[in-house]
Amino acid sequence: MRKLTHGEIAGRRKSQEELVNAPRNPIYAVCDNIRSIFNVGAIFRTSDGALIEKLYLTGYTPFPPRKEIEKVALGATSTVPWEYRKTPAEAVCELKAKGVRIAVLELTDGSRSIWDMKKSEFPMCIVAGNEITGVSGEVIGLADTAFEIPMLGMKQSLNVSVAYSIAVYEMLRALGG
C-alpha cells in the first residue's frame, strides 16, 4: 500500500461538467438556521462528496457567494445544487409535498439511532440544526422521524458539520452505496 499522489487523486476527480448530469443520490438536506459560515462550507463539501440531490439553506444560514464558505467548500458551492428559503419549515413542506421523508438530526423523545436507517425510507431529507438550539420545534413537529448519533462520553452532541457528515454517509450506506 502507498499513498496516492495529488496527480492520481486529481485523475479520479469528476469535472463540474460531468456532475451537472450525474445521477444523484435521493438525499436532500436542510440547514436550519446554522450560524457558522465555516460549518456551511463544510456541509457543502460533504454534500458534494455524497452527491446529494439538493441542499436547502434556510433562515439566517449564510449562503454563497461568500469567500469564507468557499474557503472550506473548495468549489463545492458550484457542484452541489442548492437553494435558499426564508424558513426551514418552507423547505421542509416543499420537500414533503414531493414525497420526501423528513428526518431531523436531533435528540428527541422518539429519536432512533442513525445506524437504524433503512433503504426503504428514501428519498429522505436530513435536517441539521443551529449550533446552540438545534433543530427548531416547528421543524421537529413536521418531521417523519428523528435520528441521533450515539454519544458514549460526557458530551451529547457533535459539531453540526461533523454530525451532518456522519448522517449523510450513513444515508449512503443505507442506500447501498
C-alpha atoms as a printed R data frame, in Angstrom:
    type eleno elety resid chain resno       x      y       z
1   ATOM     1    CA   MET     A     1   0.000  0.000   0.000
2   ATOM     2    CA   ARG     A     2   1.111  3.541  -0.743
3   ATOM     3    CA   LYS     A     3  -0.427  6.940  -0.512
4   ATOM     4    CA   LEU     A     4  -1.784  8.281  -3.827
5   ATOM     5    CA   THR     A     5  -0.118 11.319  -5.327
6   ATOM     6    CA   HIS     A     6  -2.016 14.555  -5.867
7   ATOM     7    CA   GLY     A     7  -1.982 13.805  -9.591
8   ATOM     8    CA   GLU     A     8  -3.520 10.350  -9.088
9   ATOM     9    CA   ILE     A     9  -6.214 11.815  -6.837
10  ATOM    10    CA   ALA     A    10  -6.951 14.598  -9.338
11  ATOM    11    CA   GLY     A    11  -7.279 11.951 -12.072
12  ATOM    12    CA   ARG     A    12 -10.184 10.383 -10.188
13  ATOM    13    CA   ARG     A    13 -11.998 13.695  -9.744
14  ATOM    14    CA   LYS     A    14 -15.160 14.358 -11.758
15  ATOM    15    CA   SER     A    15 -15.346 17.673 -13.579
16  ATOM    16    CA   GLN     A    16 -18.083 20.220 -12.915
17  ATOM    17    CA   GLU     A    17 -19.484 19.418 -16.365
18  ATOM    18    CA   GLU     A    18 -19.705 15.699 -15.543
19  ATOM    19    CA   LEU     A    19 -21.501 16.467 -12.280
20  ATOM    20    CA   VAL     A    20 -24.228 18.530 -13.949
21  ATOM    21    CA   ASN     A    21 -25.796 15.406 -15.471
22  ATOM    22    CA   ALA     A    22 -24.537 12.804 -12.991
23  ATOM    23    CA   PRO     A    23 -27.202 10.690 -11.287
24  ATOM    24    CA   ARG     A    24 -27.598 11.937  -7.727
25  ATOM    25    CA   ASN     A    25 -28.457 10.125  -4.537
26  ATOM    26    CA   PRO     A    26 -32.021 10.588  -3.195
27  ATOM    27    CA   ILE     A    27 -30.695 12.621  -0.273
28  ATOM    28    CA   TYR     A    28 -31.819 16.153   0.495
29  ATOM    29    CA   ALA     A    29 -30.613 18.379   3.303
30  ATOM    30    CA   VAL     A    30 -31.931 21.414   5.127
31  ATOM    31    CA   CYS     A    31 -29.716 23.698   7.195
32  ATOM    32    CA   ASP     A    32 -31.964 25.109   9.931
33  ATOM    33    CA   ASN     A    33 -30.501 28.481  10.939
34  ATOM    34    CA   ILE     A    34 -26.872 27.400  11.090
35  ATOM    35    CA   ARG     A    35 -24.820 30.384  12.178
36  ATOM    36    CA   SER     A    36 -21.224 29.453  11.305
37  ATOM    37    CA   ILE     A    37 -20.132 30.262   7.794
38  ATOM    38    CA   PHE     A    38 -17.383 27.639   8.144
39  ATOM    39    CA   ASN     A    39 -19.903 24.925   9.072
40  ATOM    40    CA   VAL     A    40 -21.848 25.821   5.937
41  ATOM    41    CA   GLY     A    41 -18.685 25.413   3.842
42  ATOM    42    CA   ALA     A    42 -18.036 22.001   5.390
43  ATOM    43    CA   ILE     A    43 -21.661 20.963   4.735
44  ATOM    44    CA   PHE     A    44 -21.262 21.918   1.071
45  ATOM    45    CA   ARG     A    45 -18.098 19.828   0.845
46  ATOM    46    CA   THR     A    46 -19.761 16.762   2.394
47  ATOM    47    CA   SER     A    47 -22.813 17.255   0.155
48  ATOM    48    CA   ASP     A    48 -20.561 17.219  -2.903
49  ATOM    49    CA   GLY     A    49 -18.754 14.098  -1.705
50  ATOM    50    CA   ALA     A    50 -22.054 12.268  -1.246
51  ATOM    51    CA   LEU     A    51 -23.582 13.604  -4.482
52  ATOM    52    CA   ILE     A    52 -26.784 14.648  -2.718
53  ATOM    53    CA   GLU     A    53 -29.810 15.769  -4.710
54  ATOM    54    CA   LYS     A    54 -30.181 19.235  -3.164
55  ATOM    55    CA   LEU     A    55 -29.159 21.374  -0.205
56  ATOM    56    CA   TYR     A    56 -31.509 23.988   1.258
57  ATOM    57    CA   LEU     A    57 -30.023 26.856   3.262
58  ATOM    58    CA   THR     A    58 -32.690 28.482   5.416
59  ATOM    59    CA   GLY     A    59 -33.288 31.325   7.832
60  ATOM    60    CA   TYR     A    60 -30.105 33.137   8.789
61  ATOM    61    CA   THR     A    61 -27.837 30.372   7.483
62  ATOM    62    CA   PRO     A    62 -25.113 32.093   5.424
63  ATOM    63    CA   PHE     A    63 -25.208 31.311   1.715
64  ATOM    64    CA   PRO     A    64 -22.934 31.814  -1.308
65  ATOM    65    CA   PRO     A    65 -21.309 33.807  -2.640
66  ATOM    66    CA   ARG     A    66 -19.108 34.230   0.445
67  ATOM    67    CA   LYS     A    67 -15.346 33.830   0.438
68  ATOM    68    CA   GLU     A    68 -15.448 32.223   3.902
69  ATOM    69    CA   ILE     A    69 -17.825 29.494   2.679
70  ATOM    70    CA   GLU     A    70 -15.675 28.922  -0.390
71  ATOM    71    CA   LYS     A    71 -12.524 28.646   1.729
72  ATOM    72    CA   VAL     A    72 -13.917 25.473   3.315
73  ATOM    73    CA   ALA     A    73 -16.163 24.249   0.471
74  ATOM    74    CA   LEU     A    74 -13.247 24.190  -2.015
75  ATOM    75    CA   GLY     A    75 -15.504 24.637  -5.053
76  ATOM    76    CA   ALA     A    76 -18.430 22.524  -3.835
77  ATOM    77    CA   THR     A    77 -20.763 25.538  -3.998
78  ATOM    78    CA   SER     A    78 -20.558 25.090  -7.786
79  ATOM    79    CA   THR     A    79 -21.236 21.344  -7.791
80  ATOM    80    CA   VAL     A    80 -23.996 20.987  -5.187
81  ATOM    81    CA   PRO     A    81 -27.497 22.031  -6.252
82  ATOM    82    CA   TRP     A    82 -28.702 24.421  -3.557
83  ATOM    83    CA   GLU     A    83 -31.413 26.965  -2.855
84  ATOM    84    CA   TYR     A    84 -32.204 29.449  -0.132
85  ATOM    85    CA   ARG     A    85 -35.564 29.502   1.682
86  ATOM    86    CA   LYS     A    86 -36.664 32.110   4.213
87  ATOM    87    CA   THR     A    87 -37.654 29.486   6.789
88  ATOM    88    CA   PRO     A    88 -36.712 25.860   7.357
89  ATOM    89    CA   ALA     A    89 -40.418 24.962   7.520
90  ATOM    90    CA   GLU     A    90 -40.884 26.315   3.989
91  ATOM    91    CA   ALA     A    91 -38.190 23.989   2.635
92  ATOM    92    CA   VAL     A    92 -39.470 21.030   4.654
93  ATOM    93    CA   CYS     A    93 -43.074 21.489   3.490
94  ATOM    94    CA   GLU     A    94 -41.913 21.787  -0.128
95  ATOM    95    CA   LEU     A    95 -39.989 18.513   0.174
96  ATOM    96    CA   LYS     A    96 -42.831 16.712   1.964
97  ATOM    97    CA   ALA     A    97 -45.174 17.720  -0.865
98  ATOM    98    CA   LYS     A    98 -42.781 15.913  -3.240
99  ATOM    99    CA   GLY     A    99 -42.929 12.734  -1.145
100 ATOM   100    CA   VAL     A   100 -39.553 13.188   0.550
101 ATOM   101    CA   ARG     A   101 -39.355 11.758   4.073
102 ATOM   102    CA   ILE     A   102 -38.118 14.323   6.625
103 ATOM   103    CA   ALA     A   103 -35.609 13.238   9.281
104 ATOM   104    CA   VAL     A   104 -34.261 15.621  11.886
105 ATOM   105    CA   LEU     A   105 -30.799 15.067  13.302
106 ATOM   106    CA   GLU     A   106 -31.764 15.794  16.889
107 ATOM   107    CA   LEU     A   107 -32.192 14.346  20.367
108 ATOM   108    CA   THR     A   108 -35.945 13.875  20.847
109 ATOM   109    CA   ASP     A   109 -38.097 11.552  22.925
110 ATOM   110    CA   GLY     A   110 -38.582  9.494  19.754
111 ATOM   111    CA   SER     A   111 -35.085  9.560  18.219
112 ATOM   112    CA   ARG     A   112 -33.704  6.433  16.610
113 ATOM   113    CA   SER     A   113 -30.064  5.529  16.258
114 ATOM   114    CA   ILE     A   114 -28.577  6.784  12.998
115 ATOM   115    CA   TRP     A   115 -27.429  3.187  12.442
116 ATOM   116    CA   ASP     A   116 -31.091  2.044  12.146
117 ATOM   117    CA   MET     A   117 -31.737  3.873   8.865
118 ATOM   118    CA   LYS     A   118 -33.340  1.763   6.109
119 ATOM   119    CA   LYS     A   119 -33.172  1.993   2.311
120 ATOM   120    CA   SER     A   120 -36.987  1.895   2.181
121 ATOM   121    CA   GLU     A   121 -37.083  5.320   3.894
122 ATOM   122    CA   PHE     A   122 -35.682  7.129   0.844
123 ATOM   123    CA   PRO     A   123 -35.926  9.668  -0.674
124 ATOM   124    CA   MET     A   124 -35.040 11.361   2.595
125 ATOM   125    CA   CYS     A   125 -34.094 14.813   3.795
126 ATOM   126    CA   ILE     A   126 -31.821 15.253   6.793
127 ATOM   127    CA   VAL     A   127 -32.323 18.468   8.755
128 ATOM   128    CA   ALA     A   128 -29.298 19.802  10.613
129 ATOM   129    CA   GLY     A   129 -29.940 22.470  13.224
130 ATOM   130    CA   ASN     A   130 -28.417 25.509  14.817
131 ATOM   131    CA   GLU     A   131 -25.175 25.025  16.739
132 ATOM   132    CA   ILE     A   132 -26.751 26.128  20.045
133 ATOM   133    CA   THR     A   133 -30.504 25.468  19.812
134 ATOM   134    CA   GLY     A   134 -30.552 22.545  17.384
135 ATOM   135    CA   VAL     A   135 -33.444 21.866  15.021
136 ATOM   136    CA   SER     A   136 -36.411 24.165  15.605
137 ATOM   137    CA   GLY     A   137 -39.509 22.838  17.345
138 ATOM   138    CA   GLU     A   138 -41.606 23.744  14.304
139 ATOM   139    CA   VAL     A   139 -39.477 21.521  12.037
140 ATOM   140    CA   ILE     A   140 -39.454 18.695  14.597
141 ATOM   141    CA   GLY     A   141 -43.260 18.874  14.510
142 ATOM   142    CA   LEU     A   142 -43.206 18.458  10.712
143 ATOM   143    CA   ALA     A   143 -40.659 15.606  10.710
144 ATOM   144    CA   ASP     A   144 -41.393 11.978   9.944
145 ATOM   145    CA   THR     A   145 -38.557 10.695  12.114
146 ATOM   146    CA   ALA     A   146 -35.575 11.765  14.203
147 ATOM   147    CA   PHE     A   147 -32.094 10.291  14.212
148 ATOM   148    CA   GLU     A   148 -29.366 10.647  16.784
149 ATOM   149    CA   ILE     A   149 -25.720  9.743  16.713
150 ATOM   150    CA   PRO     A   150 -24.777  7.596  19.718
151 ATOM   151    CA   MET     A   151 -22.586  9.587  22.109
152 ATOM   152    CA   LEU     A   152 -20.636  7.478  24.583
153 ATOM   153    CA   GLY     A   153 -18.808 10.153  26.554
154 ATOM   154    CA   MET     A   154 -19.789 13.199  28.578
155 ATOM   155    CA   LYS     A   155 -20.839 15.338  25.605
156 ATOM   156    CA   GLN     A   156 -24.194 14.696  23.987
157 ATOM   157    CA   SER     A   157 -23.597 16.406  20.654
158 ATOM   158    CA   LEU     A   158 -21.045 16.939  17.900
159 ATOM   159    CA   ASN     A   159 -20.260 19.973  15.789
160 ATOM   160    CA   VAL     A   160 -23.112 20.349  13.293
161 ATOM   161    CA   SER     A   161 -20.933 19.877  10.220
162 ATOM   162    CA   VAL     A   162 -19.374 16.740  11.728
163 ATOM   163    CA   ALA     A   163 -22.784 15.325  12.686
164 ATOM   164    CA   TYR     A   164 -24.111 16.172   9.217
165 ATOM   165    CA   SER     A   165 -21.211 14.323   7.601
166 ATOM   166    CA   ILE     A   166 -21.781 11.217   9.696
167 ATOM   167    CA   ALA     A   167 -25.516 11.282   8.908
168 ATOM   168    CA   VAL     A   168 -25.072 11.775   5.170
169 ATOM   169    CA   TYR     A   169 -22.526  8.999   4.863
170 ATOM   170    CA   GLU     A   170 -24.779  6.705   6.895
171 ATOM   171    CA   MET     A   171 -27.514  7.588   4.398
172 ATOM   172    CA   LEU     A   172 -25.188  6.473   1.597
173 ATOM   173    CA   ARG     A   173 -24.503  3.220   3.446
174 ATOM   174    CA   ALA     A   174 -28.238  2.605   3.925
175 ATOM   175    CA   LEU     A   175 -28.755  3.171   0.187
176 ATOM   176    CA   GLY     A   176 -26.147  0.545  -0.532
177 ATOM   177    CA   GLY     A   177 -23.545  2.981  -1.836
